[in-house]
Amino acid sequence: MEAYELLEPFSLEVTLDDGSINSLVGFHIIDEARLRALDAAALGALQAEGHLMPIFMALASLSQLSALVDRKNRKTGRG
């Protein structure tokens, strides 16, 4: 994935309903624009190396961040 420069640094700071600030630092995510720009040969190489499915799963998991924040807000609300 480094050969295709698909990884980019990721930080997230979330302020919960109770005012607490939570941070995620030191993580990386997939650069979707670079992934979309890859040609068939590059995608084939990623598939052959077993990286393509984990890449798509990592991208899909990002859609769950807001749900996780909501769950954390509900949990901290119960105190």
N, C-alpha and C positions, 0 to 999 in steps of 0.2 A: 504494500500500500504506500510505502514511502517513495517507491520509484515513480508512482503516479501523483505524488503530492496530495493524497486524499485526506490526510489528517490535518486538522487545524485545532489550535488550542481553544479550550472552552472554559469559561467561568460563568457562574450564575450566582446572583445575590437576590434572595427573596425575603421580603418583609412580610411576616405572618400577621394575622389579624390581631394577635396579642402585642404587636410591636417589636417582637424579637426579629433579629436579622440573622439569616442563615446563608452560608456561602458554600459553594462547591468550587474548588480551585484545583488546578493541576490535572484536569481531564482533557481529553481530545474527542472531537466529533468528526464525522465524515463531511467533507466539503461537497455538498450536493451538486453545485455547478460544475466542479471538476469531474465528478462521477458521470454526470450527464454528457460531458464533452468527450469521454473516452470512446475510442473506436472499438470495433468488434474484436480486433486482435487483443487489445488490452483487457476487455471484458472477459474474453476467453481465457486469457492467462490468469486473471483473478479467480475465475471459476475453477480452472484446473488446479490451482493452489489451495482451493477450499475457502477462499475469502469472500466470494460474492454473496452467499446467503447471510453470513454474519454481518456484512456491510448493510444489507437491506434490513436486517433485524435491528441493528443499531439505529438506523434512520427511523424505523417505525417506533422504536422505544421512546424517542424524543417527544412524540405526541402525548405521552403519558405524564409528562412533567407537571402540567397543570392539575391533573387528577391527584398526583402525589402531594402537591401543595395543599389541595383541598382536604385530603385525608389528614395531613399533618395539622391543619387548622382545626378540624373537627376533634382530633385527639387532644390537642393542647387546650381546646375550649372546655373539655371535661375536667381538666386539671386533676 
